[in-house]
Amino acid sequence: MSTDFRFASLQLPPSAIEVRRRIRAFMRDELDGRRYDPQVSSWNTWDENFTRRAGEAGFIGMVWPKEYGGRDASDLERFVVIEEMLAHSAPCFAHWVADRQTGPQILKFGSERVKRTYLPAMAAGQCYAAIGMSEPNSGSDLASVQTRATPCAGGWRINGTKIWTSSAHRAHVLIALVRTSPVHGARHEGLTQFVIDTSAPGINCRPIYNLCGDHDFNEVHFEDYFVPDDAVLGKVGQGWKLVNHELSFERSGPDRYMSDFRLILDAVDRVGKRPDALQSVEVGRLFAHLSALRRMSAGVAGLLAQGEDPYLEAAIVKDLGTSFEQSIPEIARRLIEAQPSSEDDDEYGRCYTETRLFAPGYTIRGGTREIMRGVIARGLGLR
């Protein structure tokens, strides 16, 4: 069996080029006004004020219809906005999940009430979202989730636990994948996605602190949490299909190969204009890989704009992109003869050290490398 990958070469339309001009002007104004501190892992950095300003400028939810707070922009116009925010090390996390996947999922599969409740607030940068997929003892095996929803008058009662739920303690809404019927045969059947209002009773968020003492991850516990019927996404039992649609948004964007972009630029600046032979090869390889990943990611954005479901292509971008990201600190070590520390006064040293600490998680978040390669193998008919 042969499969043609749909990574068509794309030329950005004039509208996307104009959007790039506008987002660059916005970012220059932000930096010139010192309104944010450029961060190493910018899309993991929380800044509600930046998100509010980005929403006011029309850079969040921009592909959504105007009636839901959007700008009726194209996926390729959004693509250049994401590129520029990452290239400028902007603190994007407060709106990242809502703009990248929760909002689009609600727009495509949500009820009218749910759309009008959340989408305009997300586009304004005033509503934050979290992802309710992973569970204890499940890892990246989403088909094994045990959180259950049982029908009741007017809706459903949810009981169970989600884990590694980034920023759930700050989110207004999350989409939870839960089991609505027992497993009879295929584990992928009997799953449903629900839109969860985190302010409602029956939900408890417990912090998980990382080795640095920071609080981003959480355990989210549901105890007889009531969710109305119109908070079901799609139809009951369609959860596996819908979650794969959502993951196509999560796995294919520039954030899957630009997490280390600041370190790349800083390392090249440190090398200078007279690289030796080894440095020339390493820098050339870096930007060749970056260019290829950018073209592939733009191709996925083009498929999404056409209403396609590029789950296979998204998995390839995620696997190759995060492997590329994970290699950057080691390449930087070979390029620059230094032993940097997070306590250095040198900005490059701090950038290198922080990126090296983040890098091990790149191939885990959004689905592990092993899961991605399983998805790719199935897509190619190899398993």
Residue pairs with C-beta under 8 A, 6 or more apart in sequence:
1 380
1 381
3 312
3 379
3 380
3 381
5 312
5 313
5 316
6 299
6 303
6 308
6 310
6 313
7 295
7 296
7 299
7 300
7 313
8 299
8 302
9 295
9 299
10 76
10 295
10 298
10 299
10 301
10 302
12 20
12 76
12 80
12 298
13 74
13 76
15 73
15 74
15 77
16 74
16 76
16 77
16 79
16 80
17 80
19 73
19 77
19 80
19 81
20 80
20 84
23 59
23 80
23 81
23 84
23 85
24 84
26 54
26 57
26 59
27 84
27 85
27 88
27 90
30 36
30 50
30 53
30 88
30 90
31 38
31 88
35 49
35 50
35 53
36 47
36 49
36 50
36 90
36 91
37 91
38 88
38 89
38 90
38 262
39 45
39 89
39 90
39 91
39 262
40 89
40 262
40 263
40 350
40 351
40 354
40 355
40 358
41 259
41 354
41 355
41 358
42 85
42 86
42 88
42 89
42 90
42 91
42 92
42 262
43 85
43 86
43 92
43 93
43 96
43 255
43 259
44 93
44 216
44 259
44 358
45 91
45 92
45 93
46 91
46 93
46 94
46 167
46 170
47 91
47 93
47 94
48 94
48 125
50 90
50 91
50 92
50 94
51 60
51 92
51 94
51 95
51 125
51 128
52 124
52 125
52 126
53 125
54 60
54 85
54 90
54 92
54 95
54 125
55 61
55 95
55 123
55 124
55 125
55 126
56 124
56 125
58 71
59 81
59 85
60 95
60 98
60 99
60 122
60 123
60 124
60 125
61 68
61 69
61 70
61 71
61 98
61 99
61 103
61 119
61 122
61 123
62 70
62 71
62 73
62 77
62 78
62 81
62 123
63 70
63 71
63 72
63 73
63 74
63 75
63 77
63 78
63 104
64 70
64 71
64 72
64 103
64 104
64 107
64 119
64 123
65 72
65 107
66 72
68 107
68 115
68 116
68 119
68 120
68 123
69 119
69 120
69 121
69 122
69 123
69 124
70 119
70 123
74 305
75 301
75 302
75 304
75 305
76 298
76 301
76 302
76 305
78 301
79 253
79 254
79 297
79 298
79 301
82 253
82 254
82 255
83 254
83 258
83 294
85 92
86 92
86 254
86 255
86 258
86 259
86 261
87 258
87 261
89 261
89 262
93 167
94 125
94 128
94 170
95 122
95 125
95 128
96 255
97 128
97 129
97 130
97 131
97 166
97 167
97 171
98 122
98 127
98 128
98 129
98 173
99 122
100 249
100 250
100 253
100 255
101 131
101 246
101 247
101 249
101 250
102 118
102 122
102 129
102 131
102 173
102 174
102 175
103 118
103 119
103 122
103 123
103 129
104 246
104 249
105 175
105 193
105 233
105 242
105 245
105 246
105 249
106 114
106 115
106 118
106 119
106 175
106 195
106 233
107 115
107 119
108 245
109 193
109 233
109 234
109 242
110 118
110 195
110 233
111 230
111 231
111 232
113 230
114 195
114 230
114 231
118 127
118 172
118 173
118 195
121 127
121 172
122 129
127 172
127 173
128 167
128 170
128 171
128 172
128 173
129 171
129 172
129 173
129 174
129 175
130 165
130 166
130 167
130 168
130 171
130 173
130 174
130 198
130 220
131 165
131 166
131 174
131 175
131 250
132 162
132 165
132 168
132 174
132 175
132 176
132 177
132 196
132 220
133 142
133 145
133 162
133 176
133 177
133 243
134 140
134 142
134 162
134 163
134 164
134 165
135 144
135 145
135 146
135 147
135 160
135 161
135 162
135 163
136 161
136 163
136 219
137 144
137 146
138 144
138 145
138 146
139 368
140 364
140 367
140 368
140 370
140 371
141 371
142 177
142 240
142 243
143 187
143 188
143 191
143 240
144 187
145 160
145 177
145 178
145 179
145 191
146 160
146 179
147 158
147 159
147 160
147 161
147 162
147 176
147 177
147 178
147 179
147 222
148 158
148 159
148 160
148 178
148 179
148 180
149 156
149 157
149 158
149 178
149 179
149 180
149 192
149 194
149 227
150 156
150 157
150 159
152 226
154 228
154 229
155 226
155 227
155 228
155 229
155 231
156 180
156 194
156 226
156 227
156 229
156 232
157 224
157 225
157 226
158 176
158 178
158 194
158 196
158 202
158 222
158 224
158 225
158 226
158 227
159 222
159 223
159 224
159 225
160 178
160 221
160 222
161 219
161 220
161 221
161 222
162 168
162 176
162 219
162 220
162 222
163 208
163 217
163 218
163 219
163 220
164 208
164 217
164 218
165 174
165 205
165 217
165 218
165 219
165 220
166 216
166 217
166 218
167 216
167 218
168 174
168 198
168 205
168 218
168 220
169 205
169 207
169 215
169 218
171 198
172 197
172 198
172 199
173 195
173 196
173 197
173 198
174 196
174 198
174 220
175 193
175 194
175 195
175 196
175 233
175 246
176 193
176 194
176 196
176 222
177 191
177 192
177 193
177 239
177 243
178 191
178 192
178 193
178 194
178 239
179 190
179 191
179 192
180 190
180 191
180 192
180 236
180 237
180 239
181 189
181 190
181 237
182 190
183 189
183 190
184 190
188 240
189 237
189 240
190 237
191 237
191 239
191 240
191 243
192 232
192 233
192 236
192 237
192 238
192 239
193 232
193 233
193 234
193 238
193 239
193 242
193 243
193 246
194 227
194 231
194 232
194 233
195 227
195 231
195 232
195 233
196 203
196 225
196 227
196 231
197 231
198 205
200 225
200 226
201 225
201 226
202 222
202 223
202 224
202 225
202 226
203 220
203 221
203 222
203 223
203 225
204 220
204 221
204 223
205 218
205 219
205 220
205 221
206 218
206 219
206 220
206 221
207 215
207 217
207 218
208 215
208 217
208 218
208 219
209 215
210 216
210 217
212 357
233 239
233 242
234 241
234 242
244 309
244 311
245 309
245 311
247 311
247 314
247 366
247 367
248 300
248 304
248 309
248 310
248 311
248 314
249 304
249 314
250 366
251 314
251 315
251 317
251 318
251 366
251 367
251 372
252 297
252 300
252 301
252 310
252 313
252 314
252 317
252 318
253 297
253 301
254 294
254 297
256 293
256 297
256 317
256 318
256 321
256 322
256 325
256 366
257 290
257 293
257 294
257 297
257 317
257 320
257 321
257 322
257 324
257 325
258 325
259 325
259 358
259 362
260 325
260 328
260 329
260 355
260 359
262 351
262 355
263 328
263 329
263 332
263 351
263 352
263 355
264 286
264 290
264 328
264 332
266 347
266 348
266 351
266 352
267 331
267 332
267 335
267 336
267 348
267 352
268 283
270 335
270 336
270 348
271 279
271 283
271 335
271 336
275 283
278 334
279 335
282 331
282 334
282 335
283 335
286 328
286 331
289 324
290 324
293 317
293 320
293 321
293 324
296 313
296 316
296 317
296 320
297 317
297 321
299 313
300 310
300 313
300 314
300 317
303 310
303 313
304 310
311 375
311 379
312 375
312 376
312 379
312 380
315 367
315 372
315 375
315 376
315 379
316 372
316 376
318 366
318 367
318 372
319 363
319 369
319 372
319 373
319 376
322 362
322 363
322 365
322 366
322 369
323 363
323 369
325 359
325 362
326 359
326 360
326 362
326 363
328 355
328 359
329 352
329 355
329 356
329 359
332 352
332 355
333 352
336 348
336 352
338 348
338 349
338 352
340 346
340 348
340 349
340 350
340 352
340 353
341 349
341 353
342 349
342 350
342 353
342 354
344 350
344 353
363 369
367 375
374 383
377 383
